[in-house]
Amino acid sequence: MAKAILQLGDLTCPSCMTKIQKAVANQKGVSDVKVMFNAGKVRADFDQEQTSGEDLSNVITELGYEVKKLKVKETA
């Protein structure tokens, strides 16, 4: 398992937050997603054998949002 933390550049409204959360949660291997609206961050726990931090970043970018920074940490 791993955790991705994505810093977003243009999260402007609560409906954006919901849209991103649903899209990331629907990715294969994602077990938990939290969008922190005020911080402009997305945190997602995922199985590295099924997806990657880059894949999650691409999903958000395809929705029209900017991902400024991606950090992936392996978890136990």
C-alpha positions in Angstrom: 0.0 0.0 0.0 1.0 3.6 -0.6 -0.3 7.1 0.1 -0.3 9.9 -2.4 -0.5 13.5 -1.4 -1.3 15.8 -4.3 -1.1 19.6 -4.0 -3.7 21.2 -6.3 -3.4 24.6 -7.9 -7.0 25.6 -8.6 -9.4 24.1 -6.2 -12.1 26.8 -6.0 -15.4 25.3 -4.8 -16.9 22.5 -2.8 -18.4 20.9 -5.9 -14.9 20.7 -7.3 -13.9 18.8 -4.2 -16.7 16.3 -4.6 -15.9 15.8 -8.3 -12.2 15.1 -7.6 -13.0 12.8 -4.6 -15.4 10.7 -6.7 -13.1 10.4 -9.7 -10.1 9.3 -7.5 -12.2 6.9 -5.4 -13.3 5.2 -8.6 -9.8 4.3 -9.6 -8.9 0.6 -9.3 -6.8 0.0 -6.1 -7.8 3.2 -4.3 -9.0 2.4 -0.8 -9.4 5.8 0.8 -9.6 9.4 -0.5 -9.8 12.7 1.4 -9.9 16.1 -0.3 -8.8 18.9 2.0 -10.5 21.9 0.3 -9.0 24.6 2.4 -5.5 23.2 2.1 -5.9 22.4 -1.6 -4.7 18.9 -1.2 -5.9 15.4 -2.0 -4.7 12.4 0.0 -5.3 8.9 -1.4 -4.4 5.4 -0.1 -3.9 3.0 -2.9 -2.4 -0.4 -3.9 0.7 0.2 -6.0 0.1 -3.0 -7.9 -3.1 -1.6 -9.3 -2.4 2.1 -9.8 0.2 4.8 -9.2 0.5 8.3 -7.9 1.0 9.4 -11.4 -2.2 7.7 -12.5 -4.1 9.5 -9.8 -2.5 12.8 -10.8 -3.5 12.2 -14.4 -7.2 11.6 -13.4 -7.3 15.0 -11.6 -5.6 16.7 -14.5 -8.1 15.2 -16.9 -10.8 16.8 -14.9 -9.3 20.1 -15.6 -7.4 20.8 -12.3 -3.7 21.6 -11.9 -1.6 19.2 -9.8 1.3 21.3 -8.6 3.1 18.6 -6.5 2.8 14.8 -6.0 4.3 13.0 -3.1 4.0 9.2 -2.7 5.0 7.4 0.5 4.9 3.6 1.0 2.9 2.5 4.0 2.8 -0.7 5.9 
